[in-house]
Amino acid sequence: MSGTPSSTATSPKVARAQSVASIALFEAGQLDAIPAIGGLVLTSKQSEFLLPPEVVLYEPGEGEIQRGGKPAAPGKPGVRLIFLNVPLTQNEQNELAKLHDALKQEEVITAKGRAELPEYVRLHALRILQQSKWRTDKALTVMATHLEMRVQQMPIREEQVLTDLQSCMMYWHGRDRSCRPILVWRMQEVAAFDVDRATKLILFILEFAVRYLMVPGRVESWILLVDLANCGWSVATSSATRNIARNVTRLLEEVYCGRNFCTKIFHMPAMIRAIVNSVIPEDKKSKVEFVADGDIATSMRKLAEPHQLEKQYGGMAPDVVKGQVWPFRFFSELP
């Protein structure tokens, strides 16, 4: 059995038609028909390297399909990185069957007696189960989060977030050598946002990646860089920052679960490093790296070619500045 197939690259004309159709479903509130991917309305011309042939045709290795190169044993936390258009293990199929059984018994996500997955999470079901450590009760809670934080917040139009897109708070820039897009989060810019504005912007940015930067079965995850430069104690500990960080965590770990390949944290003040490290779950710590200032260039060049990276992160591309963030910057495979 394979993961549910999905489309790869489409022509701009087809993509626009699909976008219009999906927006209509969101606006009509037809939960049974709302797609698992989509809900953004773009008007700006995007980079010609948004989804180039080398990404569309990328062949992931075993270690890029399963972390460590092989499936986890039954009962152990999952390690899958590629979920679609690939064979599933017998254990994964069994866990999906249990989820269908659980849906049949509950009446919040679906009508009681109905075992089918809602369309808005159908493609994400195995990700949700793996994130939930195979607990169906937790998986149902994550589905409810999808409904609350994604479905009910869509559609989002570019003009609604355009000013905030140019703020440098969060943006995509280039890809690593496994074609994974790189997400930059500059924490010092959070101070200019309230929780609702920040959450809408970040939802737009993450959905943009799933819709326009991924290729099912080939590239399904990203790299997250958290830049704490000029982020003092007052910013890091303010209630607004904590609330925004909480919503970002919910988006990353529930709505877009299974997408973050690794996190690199730069310019971490020594006074809060121990605090941050203490709240990272044990099973996530292997994916998080605190990078010393002098090691940023070396760390990033192990992941990506220099032309894919900003100069401030050890690359050759100009640093992104406010007002020149959107459309996001992507590059050809060769400099």
KEKE-3310 file (N, C-alpha, C; in steps of 0.2 Angstrom, whole numbers, plus 5000, padded with zeros to 4 digits):
npx = (5004:5003:5006:4994:4992:4997:4997:5011:5021:5012:5006:5006:4993:4985:4987:4982:4968:4965:4968:4957:4946:4948:4948:4935:4929:4933:4927:4914:4913:4912:4915:4917:4923:4934:4950:4966:4977:4980:4971:4976:4977:4986:4994:5006:5020:5029:5046:5055:5062:5055:5050:5060:5066:5076:5071:5058:5061:5069:5077:5075:5085:5087:5089:5083:5070:5066:5070:5087:5086:5079:5062:5054:5053:5038:5027:5036:5042:5038:5048:5047:5050:5046:5030:5021:5016:5024:5028:5020:5023:5018:5014:5011:5000:4991:4990:4983:4971:4966:4964:4954:4944:4943:4938:4925:4919:4918:4911:4914:4924:4920:4903:4895:4898:4904:4918:4927:4941:4941:4942:4950:4961:4965:4977:4986:4985:4994:5005:5000:4996:5009:5015:5007:5012:5006:4994:4977:4968:4975:4978:4965:4963:4973:4968:4957:4963:4969:4957:4953:4964:4969:4959:4947:4953:4956:4951:4967:4972:4984:4985:4981:4991:5002:5010:5015:5022:5033:5041:5052:5051:5047:5052:5055:5070:5080:5086:5091:5104:5097:5086:5076:5067:5072:5068:5067:5067:5066:5068:5068:5060:5047:5042:5035:5023:5006:4997:4987:4990:5003:5000:4992:5000:5011:5004:5000:5013:5018:5008:5010:5022:5019:5010:5017:5031:5034:5036:5027:5032:5045:5051:5047:5049:5056:5069:5072:5077:5081:5083:5091:5097:5100:5089:5084:5082:5070:5062:5062:5055:5043:5025:5018:5027:5029:5016:5014:5025:5020:5008:5015:5022:5011:5006:5017:5019:5007:4997:5006:5013:5027:5034:5046:5062:5074:5080:5089:5097:5102:5113:5109:5106:5116:5110:5097:5098:5099:5086:5078:5082:5078:5064:5062:5056:5062:5062:5063:5075:5086:5084:5086:5098:5110:5119:5134:5140:5152:5152:5142:5142:5150:5141:5130:5135:5137:5125:5119:5122:5133:5127:5114:5111:5110:5122:5124:5122:5132:5133:5132:5122:5114:5110:5093:5082:5071:5056:5060:5057:5047:5042:5047:5064:5072:5083:5093:5100:5113:5125)
npy = (4994:5011:5028:5041:5047:5063:5078:5084:5096:5109:5118:5136:5141:5130:5129:5141:5139:5128:5134:5144:5136:5129:5139:5143:5133:5134:5146:5143:5135:5121:5108:5094:5094:5103:5105:5097:5104:5120:5136:5148:5165:5171:5185:5191:5189:5174:5167:5161:5149:5143:5130:5121:5109:5101:5099:5094:5082:5076:5062:5055:5048:5032:5037:5049:5046:5038:5043:5039:5028:5017:5010:5013:5001:4992:5000:5009:5027:5035:5037:5042:5052:5055:5054:5052:5044:5033:5016:5010:5004:4988:4990:5004:5004:4996:5005:5016:5010:5008:5021:5025:5017:5023:5036:5032:5030:5042:5059:5072:5076:5069:5064:5053:5036:5037:5033:5038:5048:5066:5077:5088:5083:5072:5069:5070:5061:5050:5057:5064:5054:5048:5059:5060:5049:5037:5037:5036:5045:5056:5060:5063:5075:5083:5083:5091:5103:5106:5110:5121:5130:5130:5127:5135:5147:5150:5156:5165:5180:5187:5201:5203:5200:5206:5218:5213:5202:5208:5211:5204:5195:5182:5170:5162:5155:5150:5133:5117:5104:5093:5097:5103:5117:5132:5139:5154:5162:5177:5182:5194:5203:5199:5207:5218:5213:5208:5194:5189:5194:5189:5175:5173:5178:5168:5156:5158:5158:5145:5137:5141:5135:5121:5120:5126:5123:5110:5092:5079:5063:5065:5078:5083:5090:5103:5115:5123:5139:5148:5164:5173:5185:5201:5199:5203:5200:5206:5205:5191:5186:5192:5193:5194:5188:5175:5170:5171:5162:5151:5148:5147:5135:5126:5127:5121:5109:5102:5106:5107:5096:5084:5090:5097:5095:5098:5110:5124:5135:5151:5163:5163:5169:5167:5167:5162:5150:5138:5138:5137:5125:5116:5115:5109:5094:5078:5068:5077:5084:5079:5084:5098:5111:5120:5133:5140:5157:5158:5147:5147:5148:5137:5127:5129:5128:5114:5110:5116:5124:5138:5148:5147:5152:5166:5180:5182:5170:5162:5161:5166:5174:5190:5198:5197:5210:5222:5225:5220:5206:5198:5193:5177:5172:5161:5149:5143:5127:5127:5140)
npz = (5000:4996:5001:5000:4983:4976:4967:4957:4950:4942:4928:4927:4923:4925:4939:4943:4940:4949:4961:4962:4962:4974:4983:4982:4989:5002:5005:5004:5015:5015:5023:5020:5008:5008:5003:5007:5005:5000:4998:4998:4990:4978:4970:4965:4954:4955:4959:4946:4949:4959:4959:4952:4939:4945:4958:4956:4950:4960:4968:4983:4995:5005:5019:5018:5017:5027:5043:5048:5039:5040:5044:5059:5073:5077:5088:5092:5092:5076:5062:5049:5035:5022:5015:5005:4990:4992:4997:5011:5028:5035:5048:5049:5040:5048:5059:5053:5050:5063:5066:5057:5063:5075:5071:5067:5079:5086:5086:5083:5074:5063:5057:5069:5067:5054:5045:5037:5032:5035:5021:5022:5030:5025:5016:5026:5036:5040:5044:5055:5064:5066:5072:5084:5091:5088:5095:5094:5100:5103:5090:5084:5092:5086:5073:5075:5078:5066:5060:5067:5066:5053:5043:5046:5046:5033:5017:5014:5007:4997:4998:5011:5019:5014:5018:5030:5026:5020:5031:5036:5047:5045:5033:5017:5009:4997:4995:5003:5000:4998:4992:5001:5006:5014:5029:5037:5053:5060:5076:5082:5075:5079:5089:5084:5081:5084:5091:5083:5070:5068:5068:5057:5046:5048:5045:5032:5026:5029:5023:5010:5007:5008:4997:4986:4986:4989:4983:4982:4988:4985:4989:5005:5016:5027:5032:5047:5052:5066:5071:5083:5084:5091:5099:5114:5132:5136:5124:5122:5133:5133:5135:5123:5114:5119:5117:5103:5099:5105:5097:5084:5087:5089:5075:5068:5074:5074:5064:5053:5055:5055:5045:5048:5046:5052:5065:5067:5078:5080:5087:5101:5116:5130:5143:5141:5135:5142:5147:5136:5131:5140:5139:5127:5120:5124:5113:5103:5103:5096:5084:5085:5085:5093:5087:5088:5086:5078:5071:5062:5048:5044:5048:5040:5027:5026:5024:5013:4997:4994:4986:4989:5001:5012:5015:5029:5034:5030:5017:4999:4994:4993:5009:5015:5016:5025:5016:5004:5004:4999:4983:4988:4988:4977:4969:4955:4953:4950:4954)
capx = (5000:5007:5003:4989:4996:4995:5000:5018:5021:5007:5007:5003:4986:4981:4988:4977:4962:4965:4967:4951:4942:4949:4946:4927:4927:4934:4922:4907:4913:4910:4920:4918:4926:4939:4956:4971:4982:4977:4968:4980:4976:4992:4994:5012:5023:5034:5052:5055:5065:5051:5050:5063:5066:5080:5067:5053:5064:5074:5076:5077:5088:5083:5089:5078:5063:5065:5076:5091:5087:5074:5057:5054:5049:5031:5026:5041:5040:5039:5054:5046:5050:5042:5024:5016:5018:5029:5025:5019:5024:5011:5012:5008:4993:4987:4988:4978:4965:4964:4962:4947:4939:4941:4933:4918:4916:4918:4906:4916:4928:4915:4897:4896:4897:4907:4925:4931:4944:4939:4946:4956:4967:4966:4984:4991:4983:4999:5009:4996:4997:5016:5016:5004:5015:5001:4988:4971:4964:4979:4977:4959:4964:4977:4963:4953:4968:4968:4950:4953:4970:4970:4953:4943:4957:4957:4957:4971:4974:4991:4985:4979:4997:5008:5014:5019:5027:5040:5044:5058:5049:5048:5052:5058:5076:5084:5085:5097:5106:5091:5080:5072:5067:5075:5063:5071:5062:5070:5064:5068:5054:5041:5040:5031:5017:5001:4996:4983:4993:5008:4998:4989:5006:5015:5000:5001:5020:5019:5004:5014:5028:5016:5007:5021:5038:5035:5034:5025:5036:5052:5053:5041:5050:5060:5074:5070:5083:5078:5089:5089:5101:5097:5083:5086:5078:5063:5058:5061:5051:5037:5019:5016:5032:5027:5009:5016:5029:5015:5005:5020:5023:5005:5006:5023:5019:5001:4995:5011:5018:5031:5037:5052:5068:5079:5080:5096:5096:5108:5114:5106:5109:5118:5106:5091:5099:5097:5079:5075:5084:5074:5057:5062:5055:5068:5062:5064:5082:5091:5083:5088:5105:5111:5125:5138:5141:5158:5151:5136:5144:5152:5135:5125:5137:5136:5118:5117:5127:5133:5123:5107:5111:5111:5128:5124:5122:5138:5132:5134:5117:5113:5105:5086:5081:5064:5053:5063:5057:5042:5041:5053:5070:5074:5089:5094:5104:5120:5126)
capy = (5000:5017:5034:5044:5051:5070:5081:5087:5102:5110:5124:5142:5141:5125:5131:5146:5136:5124:5139:5147:5131:5127:5145:5143:5128:5137:5151:5140:5131:5114:5104:5088:5095:5107:5102:5096:5109:5126:5141:5155:5168:5175:5190:5192:5184:5171:5166:5155:5144:5141:5122:5119:5102:5097:5098:5089:5075:5073:5055:5054:5041:5029:5041:5054:5043:5036:5045:5033:5024:5011:5011:5011:4995:4993:5003:5014:5033:5034:5041:5043:5059:5055:5050:5051:5040:5028:5010:5010:4997:4985:4993:5010:5002:4994:5011:5020:5006:5010:5028:5024:5014:5028:5041:5029:5030:5049:5063:5079:5077:5067:5061:5046:5030:5038:5031:5041:5054:5072:5079:5093:5080:5065:5068:5071:5056:5046:5062:5066:5048:5048:5065:5058:5043:5032:5037:5039:5050:5062:5061:5066:5081:5086:5085:5097:5109:5108:5113:5128:5134:5131:5127:5140:5154:5151:5158:5171:5183:5190:5208:5204:5200:5209:5222:5209:5198:5212:5213:5200:5191:5175:5170:5156:5158:5144:5125:5113:5099:5088:5101:5105:5124:5134:5144:5159:5165:5182:5183:5201:5206:5197:5213:5222:5210:5205:5187:5187:5196:5185:5169:5174:5178:5162:5151:5159:5156:5138:5134:5142:5130:5114:5121:5128:5121:5103:5088:5073:5057:5068:5083:5085:5094:5110:5117:5129:5143:5153:5169:5177:5191:5207:5198:5203:5197:5208:5202:5184:5184:5196:5189:5193:5184:5169:5168:5170:5156:5145:5147:5144:5128:5122:5126:5117:5102:5099:5108:5105:5091:5080:5094:5101:5091:5100:5117:5127:5141:5155:5169:5161:5172:5162:5167:5159:5144:5133:5138:5135:5118:5113:5114:5105:5087:5073:5065:5082:5087:5077:5088:5105:5112:5127:5135:5146:5162:5157:5141:5147:5147:5130:5123:5130:5125:5107:5108:5120:5127:5145:5153:5146:5155:5173:5181:5182:5163:5159:5161:5171:5178:5196:5197:5199:5216:5224:5228:5216:5199:5195:5186:5174:5170:5154:5149:5137:5122:5130:5147)
capz = (5000:4996:5003:4995:4979:4975:4961:4958:4947:4937:4924:4930:4921:4929:4946:4945:4940:4955:4967:4962:4964:4981:4987:4983:4994:5008:5006:5005:5021:5014:5026:5017:5002:5008:5002:5012:5003:4997:5002:4997:4984:4976:4964:4963:4950:4959:4956:4941:4952:4964:4958:4946:4937:4949:4963:4954:4949:4965:4971:4990:4998:5011:5024:5017:5017:5035:5047:5050:5034:5040:5048:5067:5075:5079:5095:5093:5088:5069:5059:5042:5032:5016:5017:5000:4984:4994:5001:5019:5031:5038:5055:5047:5038:5054:5063:5049:5051:5070:5066:5054:5068:5080:5068:5067:5086:5088:5082:5083:5068:5058:5060:5072:5062:5048:5047:5032:5035:5032:5015:5024:5033:5022:5014:5032:5041:5043:5048:5061:5068:5069:5077:5090:5093:5086:5099:5090:5104:5101:5083:5084:5094:5081:5067:5078:5078:5059:5058:5070:5065:5046:5039:5048:5044:5026:5013:5015:5001:4998:5000:5018:5023:5010:5022:5035:5022:5019:5038:5038:5053:5043:5025:5013:5006:4995:4997:5005:4995:4997:4989:5006:5007:5020:5032:5042:5058:5064:5082:5084:5072:5082:5094:5080:5079:5089:5090:5077:5064:5067:5066:5050:5042:5048:5042:5025:5024:5029:5018:5004:5006:5006:4991:4980:4987:4990:4978:4986:4987:4984:4994:5009:5023:5027:5037:5050:5055:5071:5072:5089:5084:5094:5103:5121:5137:5136:5119:5122:5138:5133:5134:5116:5110:5121:5114:5096:5099:5106:5091:5079:5089:5087:5068:5066:5077:5073:5057:5048:5058:5051:5039:5050:5046:5058:5067:5069:5082:5080:5091:5107:5122:5135:5149:5140:5132:5146:5148:5130:5130:5145:5136:5121:5122:5123:5107:5098:5104:5091:5078:5086:5085:5095:5083:5090:5081:5074:5067:5058:5041:5043:5049:5035:5021:5026:5022:5007:4993:4996:4983:4991:5008:5013:5017:5036:5036:5027:5010:4994:4992:4998:5015:5014:5020:5025:5010:4998:5006:4995:4983:4991:4984:4976:4965:4951:4956:4950:4955)
cpx = (5004:5003:4999:4993:4993:4999:5007:5017:5015:5009:5004:4996:4982:4981:4983:4970:4960:4964:4960:4946:4942:4947:4938:4925:4928:4929:4915:4907:4910:4916:4922:4922:4932:4946:4961:4977:4979:4974:4971:4978:4982:4991:5000:5016:5029:5041:5052:5059:5061:5051:5053:5064:5070:5076:5061:5055:5069:5072:5079:5080:5085:5083:5085:5071:5061:5071:5080:5091:5082:5068:5058:5051:5042:5031:5031:5039:5042:5045:5053:5046:5047:5036:5020:5020:5024:5025:5025:5020:5017:5009:5008:5001:4988:4985:4983:4971:4962:4961:4955:4942:4937:4937:4926:4915:4915:4913:4908:4920:4923:4908:4898:4894:4901:4915:4929:4934:4941:4944:4952:4962:4968:4973:4988:4989:4989:5004:5006:4997:5004:5018:5013:5006:5010:4995:4982:4968:4968:4978:4970:4959:4968:4972:4959:4957:4968:4962:4951:4958:4971:4963:4948:4946:4958:4950:4960:4973:4980:4990:4984:4986:5003:5013:5019:5024:5034:5043:5050:5057:5050:5048:5056:5064:5080:5082:5092:5099:5101:5085:5075:5072:5069:5070:5067:5066:5067:5066:5063:5062:5048:5038:5035:5024:5012:5000:4992:4986:4999:5006:4995:4995:5010:5011:5000:5008:5021:5014:5007:5019:5024:5013:5012:5028:5039:5033:5033:5029:5043:5054:5047:5042:5055:5065:5072:5076:5079:5084:5087:5094:5097:5090:5085:5081:5071:5059:5057:5056:5044:5031:5017:5021:5030:5021:5010:5020:5024:5011:5009:5021:5017:5005:5011:5022:5012:4998:5000:5016:5021:5034:5044:5058:5073:5078:5087:5094:5102:5107:5109:5109:5110:5113:5099:5092:5097:5089:5075:5076:5080:5067:5057:5061:5061:5068:5063:5072:5087:5090:5084:5095:5106:5118:5128:5139:5146:5157:5145:5137:5146:5146:5131:5128:5138:5130:5117:5123:5127:5128:5115:5106:5113:5119:5129:5123:5127:5137:5134:5129:5116:5108:5098:5085:5073:5062:5055:5062:5052:5042:5048:5058:5072:5079:5089:5099:5111:5120:5127)
cpy = (5006:5023:5037:5048:5058:5072:5083:5094:5103:5117:5130:5142:5136:5127:5136:5144:5132:5129:5142:5142:5129:5133:5145:5138:5130:5142:5149:5136:5124:5109:5098:5088:5100:5103:5102:5101:5114:5131:5148:5158:5173:5179:5191:5187:5181:5169:5160:5149:5141:5133:5120:5111:5098:5095:5093:5082:5072:5066:5055:5047:5038:5033:5047:5052:5041:5039:5039:5028:5018:5013:5009:5005:4997:4995:5008:5021:5032:5039:5043:5051:5060:5051:5048:5048:5036:5022:5012:5004:4994:4988:5000:5009:5000:5000:5015:5016:5008:5017:5029:5022:5019:5034:5038:5030:5038:5053:5071:5081:5075:5065:5054:5041:5031:5037:5035:5047:5061:5074:5083:5090:5073:5064:5068:5066:5053:5051:5063:5060:5047:5053:5063:5052:5037:5031:5040:5045:5057:5064:5065:5073:5086:5088:5091:5104:5111:5112:5120:5132:5135:5132:5133:5147:5155:5153:5164:5173:5187:5197:5209:5204:5203:5213:5218:5204:5201:5214:5210:5196:5184:5174:5164:5159:5152:5137:5122:5108:5094:5091:5104:5113:5126:5140:5148:5162:5170:5184:5190:5205:5204:5203:5218:5219:5208:5198:5185:5188:5191:5178:5168:5174:5171:5156:5152:5157:5149:5134:5135:5137:5123:5115:5122:5125:5114:5098:5081:5067:5059:5073:5085:5088:5100:5110:5123:5133:5148:5157:5173:5183:5197:5206:5197:5200:5199:5206:5195:5182:5188:5191:5188:5188:5176:5166:5167:5163:5150:5143:5144:5137:5124:5121:5121:5110:5099:5100:5106:5100:5086:5083:5096:5095:5092:5108:5119:5134:5145:5161:5169:5165:5167:5161:5163:5152:5138:5132:5135:5127:5114:5111:5111:5097:5083:5071:5070:5085:5085:5081:5096:5105:5119:5129:5141:5151:5161:5151:5141:5145:5140:5125:5123:5127:5118:5105:5110:5123:5134:5149:5152:5150:5163:5174:5180:5175:5159:5158:5166:5176:5185:5195:5200:5205:5218:5227:5224:5208:5195:5198:5183:5172:5163:5154:5143:5133:5124:5137:5151)
cpz = (5000:4999:4998:4990:4978:4969:4962:4955:4942:4933:4928:4929:4925:4936:4948:4945:4947:4961:4967:4964:4971:4986:4988:4988:5001:5010:5007:5012:5021:5017:5023:5011:5002:5008:5007:5011:4999:5001:5002:4990:4983:4970:4961:4959:4955:4955:4951:4943:4958:4964:4952:4945:4942:4956:4962:4953:4954:4967:4978:4991:5003:5017:5024:5017:5024:5038:5050:5045:5034:5045:5055:5068:5078:5087:5097:5090:5081:5067:5052:5040:5026:5016:5011:4994:4986:4997:5008:5022:5034:5044:5053:5044:5043:5058:5060:5050:5058:5070:5063:5059:5073:5078:5068:5074:5088:5084:5083:5076:5062:5061:5063:5067:5055:5049:5042:5035:5031:5026:5017:5028:5030:5020:5020:5037:5045:5047:5055:5066:5071:5074:5084:5093:5093:5091:5095:5094:5103:5094:5081:5086:5089:5075:5069:5077:5070:5057:5061:5067:5057:5042:5040:5047:5037:5022:5015:5008:5002:5000:5007:5022:5020:5014:5027:5032:5021:5025:5040:5044:5051:5036:5023:5010:5004:4997:4999:4999:4994:4995:4994:5006:5014:5023:5038:5046:5062:5070:5084:5081:5075:5086:5090:5079:5085:5087:5084:5070:5063:5065:5059:5045:5042:5044:5034:5022:5024:5024:5011:5002:5004:4999:4985:4980:4987:4984:4982:4984:4986:4989:4998:5016:5022:5032:5040:5054:5060:5073:5078:5090:5087:5097:5110:5125:5137:5130:5119:5127:5138:5132:5127:5112:5112:5118:5106:5095:5100:5100:5085:5081:5087:5079:5066:5068:5076:5066:5052:5051:5053:5045:5041:5050:5051:5059:5070:5072:5082:5085:5098:5113:5127:5141:5148:5137:5136:5147:5142:5129:5135:5143:5130:5123:5120:5116:5101:5098:5099:5084:5079:5088:5087:5092:5086:5084:5076:5070:5062:5050:5039:5043:5043:5028:5021:5024:5015:5003:4994:4993:4985:4998:5008:5016:5025:5038:5033:5020:5005:4992:4996:5003:5013:5019:5020:5018:5003:5000:5001:4988:4985:4986:4983:4970:4961:4955:4956:4951:4949)
residu = (MET:SER:GLY:THR:PRO:SER:SER:THR:ALA:THR:SER:PRO:LYS:VAL:ALA:ARG:ALA:GLN:SER:VAL:ALA:SER:ILE:ALA:LEU:PHE:GLU:ALA:GLY:GLN:LEU:ASP:ALA:ILE:PRO:ALA:ILE:GLY:GLY:LEU:VAL:LEU:THR:SER:LYS:GLN:SER:GLU:PHE:LEU:LEU:PRO:PRO:GLU:VAL:VAL:LEU:TYR:GLU:PRO:GLY:GLU:GLY:GLU:ILE:GLN:ARG:GLY:GLY:LYS:PRO:ALA:ALA:PRO:GLY:LYS:PRO:GLY:VAL:ARG:LEU:ILE:PHE:LEU:ASN:VAL:PRO:LEU:THR:GLN:ASN:GLU:GLN:ASN:GLU:LEU:ALA:LYS:LEU:HIS:ASP:ALA:LEU:LYS:GLN:GLU:GLU:VAL:ILE:THR:ALA:LYS:GLY:ARG:ALA:GLU:LEU:PRO:GLU:TYR:VAL:ARG:LEU:HIS:ALA:LEU:ARG:ILE:LEU:GLN:GLN:SER:LYS:TRP:ARG:THR:ASP:LYS:ALA:LEU:THR:VAL:MET:ALA:THR:HIS:LEU:GLU:MET:ARG:VAL:GLN:GLN:MET:PRO:ILE:ARG:GLU:GLU:GLN:VAL:LEU:THR:ASP:LEU:GLN:SER:CYS:MET:MET:TYR:TRP:HIS:GLY:ARG:ASP:ARG:SER:CYS:ARG:PRO:ILE:LEU:VAL:TRP:ARG:MET:GLN:GLU:VAL:ALA:ALA:PHE:ASP:VAL:ASP:ARG:ALA:THR:LYS:LEU:ILE:LEU:PHE:ILE:LEU:GLU:PHE:ALA:VAL:ARG:TYR:LEU:MET:VAL:PRO:GLY:ARG:VAL:GLU:SER:TRP:ILE:LEU:LEU:VAL:ASP:LEU:ALA:ASN:CYS:GLY:TRP:SER:VAL:ALA:THR:SER:SER:ALA:THR:ARG:ASN:ILE:ALA:ARG:ASN:VAL:THR:ARG:LEU:LEU:GLU:GLU:VAL:TYR:CYS:GLY:ARG:ASN:PHE:CYS:THR:LYS:ILE:PHE:HIS:MET:PRO:ALA:MET:ILE:ARG:ALA:ILE:VAL:ASN:SER:VAL:ILE:PRO:GLU:ASP:LYS:LYS:SER:LYS:VAL:GLU:PHE:VAL:ALA:ASP:GLY:ASP:ILE:ALA:THR:SER:MET:ARG:LYS:LEU:ALA:GLU:PRO:HIS:GLN:LEU:GLU:LYS:GLN:TYR:GLY:GLY:MET:ALA:PRO:ASP:VAL:VAL:LYS:GLY:GLN:VAL:TRP:PRO:PHE:ARG:PHE:PHE:SER:GLU:LEU:PRO)
# end
